[in-house]
Structure formats: structure tokens, C-alpha cells
């Protein structure tokens, strides 16, 4: 019994994607503890996200000119850490998709090259067989001509 090749690459991609959540959680925890990371990496995207979200909600409800208060530092740090974690998971998943796509494209290209090589080999063989057939046809015509040139013996 022959078993097909085990898709080890897909298993590795699945493992990487499964590991991305704990890695993202560790990075989020580190972001909450580090003042530099919190100030320069977590807070600006969180405040921007909050501003866009609140602006959209206000416009949907019909409040056009309302000013939006920024989040307090703790809430912004928490939101920024969550956004960072989701971005990491998204990037890892996207990277896995790109790697899988490139792997599939490489396999497809390889199969196409093998098919083209097979077609070229078959065309070469057909050309050789055509040449052989033409040579044998010419030889048969020559043999027939020689046979017809011999005199026919008469019966007595």
C-alpha cells in the first residue's frame, strides 16, 4: 500500500500559526511592563484607533462636531497591547499564507516544466519515428522498383 507524501509544510505552517497566539500574549505582557514600549509602540496606535472608532460612531449617531476625549493611559496601553497582539497574529497568518502560496506556485511551476519536458520528448520521438517511416517507405519503393525490373519467367 502506497501512502501519498505527508504535507509536512502544511503541518509546520499550522504549528507556527498555533504558536503565534502565545507569542503574541508574551509580547503583549512585555509591552504592558515596558514604559518605552508602552509609550512609543502601544499608546499612539491605541489613541488613533480610539479616535477613528469614536469619530465613526459619532457620525453614525449624527453628532458631527463633537470633540473626542483621548483614552486614559492605562486603557490606551491595554488597547494598544491588544492591537499589537492582533497585528502579530495577523502578520504571522499572512506570512504563512504567502509562504504556502509561494510553495504551491513553485510546485505548479515544477509540474508544468515536467509536462513541457515530456511533451518535448514526445515530439522529438514523433519526429524520429516520422523520419524512420519515411526512410522505410523509400526503401520499400526502391525494393518494389527493383522487383519490377526483373524479367518475369515464362512458362513452357
Secondary structure, 3 states (H helix, E strand, C coil): CCCCCCCHHHHHHHHHHHHHHHHHHHHHHHHHHCHHHHHHHHHHHHHHHHHHHHHHHHHHHCCCCCCCCCCCHHHHHHHHHHHHHHHHHHHHHHHHHHHHHHHHHHHHHHHHHHHHHHHHHHHHHHHHHHHHHHHHHHHHHHHHHHHHHCCCCCCC
